[in-house]
Amino acid sequence: MDSIHAGLALAQLGDERALPGLLTALDTGVDAWRAVNAAGHLPQAAAELTPRLVCLLAGVDHSRERPDVSSPALASALAKLGDPAAVPALTDAVQAAVRHMQWRTAEPVLKALASFGTRAASALDTVRPLTEADNVAVRTAAAAAVWEIERCPEGVVPLLEDLLDHQRNFDAIGLAGRVGPPASPVLPRLRQILNEQTAMNARNEQEDAAVLNVGNAWTLVHTASALWDIAGDSEADTVVSALLNAWKDNDSTARDVLACLNRMGQAARPALPWIQTALAQPHRSNDRWSDAVASDLEIERICRSLVAHLGDLPKPAPDGRRGVRARSVSEMASELL
């Protein structure tokens, strides 16, 4: 047991010295599930790991609710390894999971197929019909896979209009953002989602129930990010305001907020006072997870990069709307103090 634990620790560091132990576990079945969870950290050993994981995936009995080694774990590892030799096995796994109505298995396997992009073209005949599956999570994952494989907006945007009608379907919102400007037909629905969530959060604050906004913050982040990726500058003020409100309500959103602000370039300049205020704090997260220090250092690094980048950019031409937004952001920044 100690040796497998040592091997897992090495694998998480990407250290190839973990490989012999992982191969032994996969070949013998002893602690195989631990090895599966670690395998994805060694993409440089994909040639040796992929065939073994494919063999395990082929042996999963999808009629069982809890097989010894789960298909989602295997699919995740195969996606991280990135060897397209896994595509046929993943395709077969999707078919088997759907046949037994194992939706919680089908969804992550579809996501694994999507990670291969155009290299998973052979799976299209299996994936495309699943955009009409009975389960909304599977429909969403199938639509995302079709997009990643084909990159054809005409085949995906009509699906989004239905998928976005389901509450808190963050995967559908994220897919709309990845499609980008061709997804403009769903902009009214995204604006509606954002406006409804913003209004709800405001009511919570008035009723001294702001704690409820912690979970709601993710709706703001995902929707605002998609709005930016689809509409760009025309939604900049709305996006910056929503992102900073999300960060204020739930600091675990910081990395996602900063990722979108980074994509926005000059349009993110009104957020500069908030970012500078965050940098002045001893830490930027109340996270108690084991990686809290590493997470905070990463957020600090991104903040410093953004401050340097935004500070070097020329100021935008005077604009009444932007001026109002910048002042509101400055006021929000004071809440961190």
Backbone torsions as a table, in degrees:
resi	resn	phi	psi	omega
1	MET	NA	-41.8	179.4
2	ASP	-61.6	-37.7	-177.8
3	SER	-66.9	-40.0	179.2
4	ILE	-68.1	-36.1	176.8
5	HIS	-63.9	-41.3	178.0
6	ALA	-63.6	-40.7	178.7
7	GLY	-64.5	-39.2	178.7
8	LEU	-64.1	-41.2	179.1
9	ALA	-62.3	-42.1	177.9
10	LEU	-64.9	-41.2	-179.2
11	ALA	-61.7	-40.8	-180.0
12	GLN	-63.6	-21.5	175.8
13	LEU	-91.4	0.6	-178.0
14	GLY	74.7	19.7	-176.4
15	ASP	-85.5	120.2	-176.4
16	GLU	-67.0	-11.0	175.7
17	ARG	-64.6	-15.5	177.7
18	ALA	-77.8	-17.5	-170.5
19	LEU	-59.6	-48.3	-178.3
20	PRO	-55.9	-42.4	179.6
21	GLY	-65.4	-39.4	178.8
22	LEU	-65.8	-42.2	179.9
23	LEU	-63.5	-39.8	178.7
24	THR	-63.6	-44.0	179.7
25	ALA	-62.8	-41.6	-179.4
26	LEU	-69.7	-35.5	-178.5
27	ASP	-75.5	-35.3	-176.0
28	THR	-94.1	-20.7	-176.3
29	GLY	85.4	-4.3	178.1
30	VAL	-80.7	116.4	-176.1
31	ASP	60.2	30.5	-178.6
32	ALA	-60.4	-37.1	-178.0
33	TRP	-63.9	-34.3	176.1
34	ARG	-67.1	-41.2	-179.8
35	ALA	-65.3	-37.8	178.5
36	VAL	-60.6	-45.0	-178.5
37	ASN	-65.4	-24.3	-178.6
38	ALA	-93.8	-20.6	-171.0
39	ALA	-59.5	-36.0	-176.8
40	GLY	-64.1	-13.8	179.5
41	HIS	-81.4	-3.0	-177.3
42	LEU	-123.1	62.4	-179.0
43	PRO	-60.9	-23.3	179.1
44	GLN	-68.4	-14.5	179.2
45	ALA	-108.8	23.8	-175.9
46	ALA	-58.1	-35.6	-177.5
47	ALA	-61.1	-31.5	179.8
48	GLU	-92.2	-33.2	-175.7
49	LEU	-82.2	-39.3	-174.3
50	THR	-57.3	-48.6	-179.4
51	PRO	-59.3	-36.0	179.9
52	ARG	-69.6	-41.7	178.4
53	LEU	-67.7	-37.9	177.2
54	VAL	-61.4	-41.5	179.1
55	CYS	-62.5	-43.6	178.0
56	LEU	-63.5	-42.1	-179.5
57	LEU	-63.3	-40.4	179.2
58	ALA	-64.5	-24.6	-177.6
59	GLY	-91.6	-1.3	-179.0
60	VAL	-70.5	133.8	175.8
61	ASP	-91.9	102.0	-174.4
62	HIS	-75.5	-4.3	175.1
63	SER	-80.7	-13.7	178.4
64	ARG	-90.4	139.6	-179.4
65	GLU	-68.0	-37.5	-177.1
66	ARG	-133.6	84.8	176.4
67	PRO	-69.2	165.8	-176.5
68	ASP	-60.6	-44.3	175.7
69	VAL	-120.5	123.8	-171.3
70	SER	-79.1	143.7	175.6
71	SER	-60.7	-41.9	177.8
72	PRO	-57.2	-41.2	179.2
73	ALA	-65.8	-42.2	178.3
74	LEU	-64.7	-42.9	-179.5
75	ALA	-63.0	-41.8	179.2
76	SER	-62.2	-44.3	179.6
77	ALA	-63.7	-42.7	-180.0
78	LEU	-65.4	-37.1	177.4
79	ALA	-64.1	-41.0	179.7
80	LYS	-67.8	-35.4	178.3
81	LEU	-69.6	-34.1	172.1
82	GLY	75.0	18.3	179.4
83	ASP	-88.1	116.0	-177.3
84	PRO	-64.8	-8.8	174.5
85	ALA	-61.7	-16.1	-179.7
86	ALA	-81.7	-13.9	-172.8
87	VAL	-57.7	-46.6	179.6
88	PRO	-59.9	-41.0	-179.7
89	ALA	-67.1	-39.3	177.4
90	LEU	-65.4	-38.9	177.8
91	THR	-62.3	-45.1	177.8
92	ASP	-62.2	-38.3	-179.3
93	ALA	-65.1	-39.8	177.1
94	VAL	-61.5	-47.3	-179.4
95	GLN	-58.9	-43.9	-178.6
96	ALA	-66.9	-41.8	-179.6
97	ALA	-63.7	-42.5	179.7
98	VAL	-67.3	-39.5	179.9
99	ARG	-58.9	-35.6	179.9
100	HIS	-98.1	11.4	179.8
101	MET	54.1	38.1	175.7
102	GLN	-91.5	75.3	-173.2
103	TRP	-63.3	-35.2	-178.5
104	ARG	-70.0	-16.9	173.3
105	THR	-88.9	-43.7	-176.5
106	ALA	-60.3	-40.2	-176.3
107	GLU	-60.6	-54.8	-179.2
108	PRO	-66.1	-28.9	177.7
109	VAL	-69.7	-38.3	174.6
110	LEU	-61.6	-40.2	178.4
111	LYS	-63.8	-36.7	177.0
112	ALA	-65.1	-43.3	176.9
113	LEU	-59.9	-41.8	-179.4
114	ALA	-59.4	-33.3	-177.0
115	SER	-64.0	-18.7	-179.8
116	PHE	-86.9	-7.4	176.6
117	GLY	57.2	-135.9	-176.3
118	THR	-64.1	-18.0	179.3
119	ARG	-71.5	-9.5	177.8
120	ALA	-102.2	23.2	-176.8
121	ALA	-56.6	-31.8	-178.6
122	SER	-65.2	-15.4	-178.5
123	ALA	-90.0	-6.0	-172.4
124	LEU	-57.5	-41.2	-178.1
125	ASP	-63.8	-25.0	176.1
126	THR	-85.8	-39.7	-173.4
127	VAL	-75.3	-43.6	-171.8
128	ARG	-57.3	-44.7	179.6
129	PRO	-62.0	-22.9	-178.1
130	LEU	-74.5	-8.2	173.2
131	THR	-68.8	-7.6	176.2
132	GLU	-116.5	19.4	-179.2
133	ALA	-64.8	163.1	-179.1
134	ASP	-71.7	-23.0	-175.1
135	ASN	-98.0	126.7	-174.5
136	VAL	-66.6	-34.4	178.9
137	ALA	-65.7	-39.1	178.1
138	VAL	-69.8	-40.6	176.8
139	ARG	-59.4	-42.4	-179.5
140	THR	-65.5	-46.4	179.8
141	ALA	-63.6	-37.2	178.6
142	ALA	-66.9	-42.5	178.1
143	ALA	-61.5	-41.6	178.5
144	ALA	-64.1	-39.8	179.3
145	ALA	-66.2	-41.4	177.0
146	VAL	-59.2	-42.1	179.4
147	TRP	-63.6	-47.9	-177.2
148	GLU	-64.9	-31.9	-177.9
149	ILE	-81.4	-42.4	-173.9
150	GLU	-100.0	-33.1	-174.2
151	ARG	55.6	44.5	-179.3
152	CYS	-118.2	102.4	-176.2
153	PRO	-58.1	-35.2	-176.7
154	GLU	-59.8	-27.0	-179.4
155	GLY	-88.1	-9.2	-173.1
156	VAL	-117.6	-40.4	-175.0
157	VAL	-57.0	-43.2	177.6
158	PRO	-60.4	-30.1	178.5
159	LEU	-70.9	-33.2	-176.9
160	LEU	-62.7	-36.0	-176.5
161	GLU	-59.3	-37.5	176.5
162	ASP	-76.0	-43.6	-176.1
163	LEU	-62.6	-34.4	-178.0
164	LEU	-75.7	-8.2	175.8
165	ASP	-77.1	-11.0	179.7
166	HIS	-92.4	127.8	-172.3
167	GLN	-60.2	136.7	175.0
168	ARG	55.0	38.0	175.8
169	ASN	-85.1	77.5	-174.4
170	PHE	-63.4	-32.0	179.0
171	ASP	-64.9	-37.8	177.8
172	ALA	-69.3	-39.4	177.7
173	ILE	-63.7	-43.5	178.1
174	GLY	-63.2	-38.1	177.7
175	LEU	-63.4	-42.0	177.8
176	ALA	-58.0	-42.3	178.8
177	GLY	-64.6	-38.7	-179.8
178	ARG	-68.9	-34.4	176.2
179	VAL	-64.2	-34.9	175.2
180	GLY	78.6	-150.8	-174.4
181	PRO	-50.2	-34.9	177.6
182	PRO	-61.9	-14.1	178.9
183	ALA	-88.6	15.3	-178.0
184	SER	-56.3	-27.4	177.1
185	PRO	-59.2	-21.1	-179.6
186	VAL	-96.3	4.0	178.9
187	LEU	-56.7	-44.2	178.8
188	PRO	-57.5	-39.3	179.3
189	ARG	-68.1	-40.4	178.0
190	LEU	-64.2	-41.2	177.6
191	ARG	-62.6	-40.2	179.3
192	GLN	-62.0	-45.0	178.7
193	ILE	-59.5	-45.7	-177.9
194	LEU	-66.0	-44.5	-178.2
195	ASN	-64.9	-41.0	179.8
196	GLU	-65.1	-40.7	179.9
197	GLN	-68.9	-40.0	178.3
198	THR	-61.7	-43.7	179.2
199	ALA	-64.4	-40.7	178.8
200	MET	-63.5	-42.9	179.3
201	ASN	-62.9	-38.9	178.6
202	ALA	-63.8	-40.9	177.7
203	ARG	-64.1	-40.3	178.6
204	ASN	-60.2	-41.5	179.8
205	GLU	-65.6	-40.2	180.0
206	GLN	-66.2	-29.5	-177.2
207	GLU	-97.9	17.8	-179.4
208	ASP	55.1	37.2	178.3
209	ALA	-123.4	35.6	-176.0
210	ALA	-62.2	-20.5	179.1
211	VAL	-59.0	-26.8	179.1
212	LEU	-67.0	-19.4	-177.6
213	ASN	-76.8	-10.1	179.8
214	VAL	-60.0	-49.9	178.5
215	GLY	-72.2	-35.4	-178.7
216	ASN	-66.3	-19.8	-176.8
217	ALA	-58.2	-33.3	-178.2
218	TRP	-66.6	-31.1	175.7
219	THR	-62.1	-41.9	178.6
220	LEU	-62.4	-45.8	-176.5
221	VAL	-62.6	-52.2	-176.7
222	HIS	-63.3	-43.7	-176.4
223	THR	-71.2	-43.5	178.5
224	ALA	-62.1	-41.6	178.9
225	SER	-61.2	-42.8	179.0
226	ALA	-65.2	-40.4	178.0
227	LEU	-58.3	-43.2	179.1
228	TRP	-64.7	-45.7	-176.2
229	ASP	-65.8	-24.7	179.7
230	ILE	-93.1	-46.8	-170.2
231	ALA	-105.4	-18.8	176.3
232	GLY	65.9	-138.3	-170.8
233	ASP	-54.8	-31.5	-176.8
234	SER	-64.4	-18.6	179.8
235	GLU	-112.3	10.5	-170.5
236	ALA	-58.5	-47.3	-177.8
237	ASP	-61.4	-45.1	179.2
238	THR	-61.4	-42.8	-176.7
239	VAL	-65.9	-47.8	-179.0
240	VAL	-60.6	-45.2	-179.7
241	SER	-60.6	-45.6	-178.9
242	ALA	-65.0	-42.4	-179.2
243	LEU	-62.8	-43.5	-177.8
244	LEU	-72.2	-33.5	174.3
245	ASN	-63.9	-39.0	178.1
246	ALA	-63.6	-44.7	179.3
247	TRP	-62.3	-40.1	179.4
248	LYS	-62.7	-40.9	-176.1
249	ASP	-79.5	-27.9	-174.9
250	ASN	-151.5	101.9	-174.0
251	ASP	-70.3	-10.3	175.8
252	SER	-71.8	-9.7	176.3
253	THR	-83.9	-3.3	-169.1
254	ALA	-53.9	-45.9	-176.2
255	ARG	-64.9	-39.0	178.5
256	ASP	-69.1	-39.2	177.0
257	VAL	-61.0	-48.0	-178.1
258	LEU	-65.9	-33.9	178.3
259	ALA	-61.7	-42.0	179.0
260	CYS	-70.1	-43.8	177.9
261	LEU	-58.4	-37.2	179.3
262	ASN	-64.3	-39.8	177.4
263	ARG	-67.2	-26.3	-174.3
264	MET	-75.8	-19.7	179.7
265	GLY	60.5	-132.8	-175.7
266	GLN	-58.6	-30.9	-178.8
267	ALA	-63.0	-17.5	179.1
268	ALA	-88.1	2.2	-174.9
269	ARG	-57.2	-36.9	177.1
270	PRO	-59.3	-17.4	178.9
271	ALA	-83.4	-6.0	-174.1
272	LEU	-56.8	-44.5	178.9
273	PRO	-59.4	-38.3	179.2
274	TRP	-64.9	-44.5	-178.3
275	ILE	-65.3	-41.4	179.0
276	GLN	-63.6	-39.7	178.0
277	THR	-65.8	-39.5	177.2
278	ALA	-61.7	-39.6	179.4
279	LEU	-64.4	-29.6	-177.7
280	ALA	-75.6	-11.6	-179.0
281	GLN	-79.6	151.7	178.1
282	PRO	-63.1	-31.5	172.2
283	HIS	-152.7	160.5	-172.5
284	ARG	-113.8	14.2	-176.6
285	SER	-150.9	141.2	173.3
286	ASN	-97.9	16.0	-177.9
287	ASP	-62.2	136.6	179.8
288	ARG	-108.7	9.1	-179.8
289	TRP	-72.5	165.9	-174.0
290	SER	-64.5	-24.9	-178.3
291	ASP	-98.6	20.9	-174.6
292	ALA	-60.5	-41.5	-178.5
293	VAL	-65.8	-46.5	179.1
294	ALA	-62.2	-39.0	179.2
295	SER	-63.7	-44.4	-179.3
296	ASP	-64.8	-39.2	178.3
297	LEU	-65.2	-37.1	177.9
298	GLU	-66.5	-41.6	177.5
299	ILE	-63.4	-41.9	178.7
300	GLU	-61.5	-41.6	-179.8
301	ARG	-62.3	-44.6	-179.4
302	ILE	-66.1	-41.1	178.4
303	CYS	-59.0	-46.1	-179.5
304	ARG	-63.0	-40.3	178.3
305	SER	-62.9	-42.5	-179.8
306	LEU	-67.8	-41.2	178.8
307	VAL	-60.4	-44.3	179.3
308	ALA	-64.0	-43.4	-177.4
309	HIS	-67.8	-49.1	-177.7
310	LEU	-68.5	-32.5	178.6
311	GLY	-68.7	-26.8	-179.8
312	ASP	-84.7	-16.3	-177.5
313	LEU	-75.7	146.6	175.3
314	PRO	-65.7	145.1	179.7
315	LYS	-67.1	141.3	178.0
316	PRO	-66.0	157.3	177.8
317	ALA	-58.9	147.4	-178.8
318	PRO	-54.1	137.4	-177.6
319	ASP	-150.8	122.9	-175.6
320	GLY	-55.0	-46.7	-176.7
321	ARG	-64.5	-43.6	-179.6
322	ARG	-63.6	-38.5	-179.7
323	GLY	-60.7	-43.7	178.5
324	VAL	-61.6	-42.5	-178.9
325	ARG	-65.1	-41.2	-178.4
326	ALA	-62.1	-39.5	179.8
327	ARG	-66.5	-38.9	-179.7
328	SER	-65.8	-35.0	177.5
329	VAL	-67.0	-38.5	177.6
330	SER	-61.4	-40.6	178.4
331	GLU	-64.2	-41.1	179.3
332	MET	-63.2	-37.4	-178.4
333	ALA	-60.0	-33.6	-178.7
334	SER	-64.4	-20.3	179.5
335	GLU	-69.6	-17.9	178.1
336	LEU	-77.6	-20.7	-174.0
337	LEU	-77.8	NA	NA
